[in-house]
Amino acid sequence: MANNAQSKKRARQNETRNEINRARRSRIRSFVRKVEEAILSGDAEVAKAALAAAEPELARGVTKGVLHKNTVSRKISRLAARVKAVAAK
């Protein structure tokens, strides 16, 4: 357990950041889930719109330090390829 003032403060800050990061990750997952549901429904227009909404959210996760940039790049690439495949059908 924290013993001095600085370590107590750091513990408080960690709790706060953990809540914020958890909420941000959850929000990102929700956007990605909407894209995947649109892909499964087969509606290309809805899937494109959902992807357009999800991309900035994923990028924001990188700038806020919640996700690694390569992870986000991979996710966007794979989602875009799946949306493109739905549009081609």
C-alpha positions as CSV (number, residue, x, y, z in Angstrom):
1,M,0.0,0.0,0.0
2,A,1.1,3.6,-0.6
3,N,3.0,5.1,2.3
4,N,4.0,8.6,1.3
5,A,2.1,11.5,-0.2
6,Q,3.4,11.1,-3.7
7,S,2.6,7.4,-3.9
8,K,-0.9,8.0,-2.5
9,K,-1.5,10.7,-5.1
10,R,-0.2,8.4,-7.9
11,A,-2.6,5.7,-6.7
12,R,-5.5,8.1,-6.9
13,Q,-4.4,9.2,-10.4
14,N,-4.1,5.6,-11.6
15,E,-7.7,4.9,-10.4
16,T,-9.0,7.9,-12.3
17,R,-7.1,7.1,-15.5
18,N,-8.1,3.5,-15.3
19,E,-11.8,4.5,-15.2
20,I,-11.3,6.9,-18.1
21,N,-9.4,4.4,-20.2
22,R,-11.9,1.7,-19.5
23,A,-14.7,3.9,-20.7
24,R,-12.8,4.9,-23.8
25,R,-12.0,1.3,-24.7
26,S,-15.7,0.4,-24.2
27,R,-16.7,3.2,-26.5
28,I,-14.3,2.1,-29.2
29,R,-15.5,-1.5,-28.9
30,S,-19.1,-0.2,-29.4
31,F,-18.2,1.6,-32.6
32,V,-16.3,-1.5,-33.9
33,R,-19.3,-3.7,-33.0
34,K,-21.7,-1.4,-35.0
35,V,-19.4,-1.9,-38.0
36,E,-19.4,-5.6,-37.6
37,E,-23.1,-5.8,-37.2
38,A,-23.6,-3.7,-40.3
39,I,-21.3,-6.1,-42.2
40,L,-23.2,-9.1,-41.1
41,S,-26.5,-7.5,-42.1
42,G,-25.1,-7.1,-45.6
43,D,-26.0,-3.4,-45.8
44,A,-23.1,-1.7,-47.6
45,E,-24.2,1.9,-47.0
46,V,-24.7,1.4,-43.2
47,A,-21.4,-0.4,-43.0
48,K,-19.6,2.4,-44.7
49,A,-21.2,5.0,-42.4
50,A,-20.4,2.9,-39.4
51,L,-16.8,2.5,-40.5
52,A,-16.5,6.3,-41.1
53,A,-17.7,6.9,-37.5
54,A,-15.4,4.2,-36.1
55,E,-12.1,5.3,-37.7
56,P,-11.8,8.6,-35.8
57,E,-12.7,6.9,-32.6
58,L,-10.0,4.3,-33.1
59,A,-7.5,6.9,-34.0
60,R,-8.4,8.9,-30.8
61,G,-7.6,5.7,-28.8
62,V,-4.1,5.9,-30.2
63,T,-3.6,9.5,-29.3
64,K,-4.9,9.0,-25.8
65,G,-2.6,6.0,-25.3
66,V,-5.3,3.4,-24.9
67,L,-4.4,1.4,-27.9
68,H,-1.2,0.8,-29.9
69,K,-1.1,2.5,-33.3
70,N,-0.3,-0.8,-35.2
71,T,-3.3,-2.5,-33.5
72,V,-5.6,0.3,-34.6
73,S,-4.1,0.3,-38.1
74,R,-4.7,-3.4,-38.4
75,K,-8.3,-3.2,-37.1
76,I,-9.1,-0.4,-39.5
77,S,-7.5,-2.2,-42.4
78,R,-9.4,-5.4,-41.7
79,L,-12.7,-3.7,-41.2
80,A,-12.3,-1.6,-44.4
81,A,-11.5,-4.8,-46.4
82,R,-14.7,-6.5,-45.0
83,V,-16.8,-3.4,-45.8
84,K,-15.4,-3.3,-49.3
85,A,-16.3,-7.0,-49.7
86,V,-19.9,-6.3,-48.6
87,A,-20.1,-3.4,-51.1
88,A,-18.8,-5.6,-53.9
89,K,-21.6,-8.2,-53.5
